[in-house]
């Protein structure tokens, strides 16, 4: 008989370096938001895999509610970016959720509803 072990909205992550509270993390192919800060590697923190969060964003492009929220790797920090509903050509861009609330094109944060599961390149 199968038993529930936990609800699954929060993943216990062992850090590989410093992490800021609220930082977007990409764990394999799953996007999450750090619920705690860590000063270095080897620390356990909670990472939310579901929910709506204010995430750092690139200060360009439409940020309209309902559009796909993407991330792109730039150096060691993932950046959140948005794209049209139909997708954006190119490699290295991954859907992490949906823009939850419209923000100005120049906004450096945007509210995103995480998809809560594996992400795929478009």
C-alpha positions in Angstrom: 0.0 0.0 0.0 1.3 3.4 -1.0 1.7 6.1 1.7 2.0 9.8 1.2 5.4 11.1 2.3 4.8 14.8 2.0 2.7 17.3 0.0 5.5 18.0 -2.5 5.3 21.8 -2.8 8.6 22.3 -1.1 11.8 20.5 -2.0 14.6 20.2 0.6 17.7 21.2 -1.4 21.4 20.8 -0.4 23.1 24.0 -1.7 26.2 24.0 -3.9 27.0 27.6 -3.0 25.5 30.8 -1.6 21.8 31.3 -2.2 19.7 34.4 -1.6 16.2 34.1 -0.1 13.8 34.4 -3.0 16.3 33.5 -5.6 15.2 31.6 -8.7 16.9 28.2 -8.7 16.9 25.6 -11.5 17.3 22.1 -10.0 17.9 19.8 -12.9 14.8 20.6 -15.1 12.6 22.0 -12.3 12.3 25.7 -11.4 11.9 26.7 -7.8 12.3 29.7 -5.5 14.6 29.6 -2.4 12.6 30.0 0.8 15.7 30.5 2.9 19.2 32.0 2.4 22.4 29.9 2.5 25.9 31.2 3.0 27.6 28.4 1.2 27.6 24.8 0.0 26.2 21.9 1.9 23.4 23.7 3.6 19.8 22.4 3.5 17.1 25.0 2.4 13.5 24.8 1.3 12.8 25.5 -2.3 9.2 26.1 -3.3 8.2 24.3 -6.5 4.7 25.7 -6.8 3.0 29.0 -6.1 3.2 32.7 -7.2 6.5 34.5 -6.5 8.1 37.9 -7.4 11.1 36.9 -9.4 14.0 39.0 -10.8 13.5 39.7 -14.4 15.3 41.2 -17.4 14.3 44.9 -17.8 13.1 44.4 -21.4 10.1 42.8 -23.1 6.4 42.7 -22.5 5.4 41.4 -19.1 1.7 40.8 -19.6 -0.5 38.6 -17.4 -1.0 35.2 -19.0 2.2 35.1 -21.1 4.7 32.4 -20.7 7.5 33.0 -18.2 10.9 31.8 -19.4 14.3 31.6 -17.9 17.7 31.7 -19.6 21.0 30.9 -18.1 23.5 33.8 -18.1 26.6 33.0 -16.3 25.9 31.5 -12.9 22.5 33.2 -12.4 19.3 32.3 -14.2 17.4 35.3 -15.5 13.6 35.4 -15.9 12.3 36.6 -19.2 8.9 36.5 -20.9 7.8 35.5 -24.3 4.6 35.4 -26.3 2.1 32.6 -25.8 3.3 30.9 -29.1 6.9 30.6 -27.9 10.2 32.1 -28.7 12.7 30.6 -31.2 16.1 29.7 -29.9 17.9 27.4 -27.6 18.6 27.6 -23.9 15.2 29.2 -23.0 12.9 27.2 -20.7 9.3 27.7 -19.6 9.0 28.0 -15.8 5.4 29.2 -15.5 3.0 32.0 -16.3 3.1 35.8 -15.8 0.6 36.3 -13.0 0.3 40.1 -13.0 1.1 42.6 -15.7 4.3 44.7 -15.1 6.0 47.5 -16.9 8.4 46.6 -19.7 11.2 48.1 -17.7 10.3 46.2 -14.5 13.1 44.2 -12.9 10.8 41.9 -11.0 7.6 40.1 -12.1 5.0 37.9 -10.4 5.2 34.4 -11.8 3.1 31.3 -11.1 5.6 28.4 -11.2 4.5 25.3 -13.2 5.6 23.0 -10.4 7.2 20.3 -12.5 9.9 19.6 -15.1 10.6 22.3 -17.7 11.4 21.9 -21.3 13.2 23.9 -23.9 11.1 25.4 -26.7 
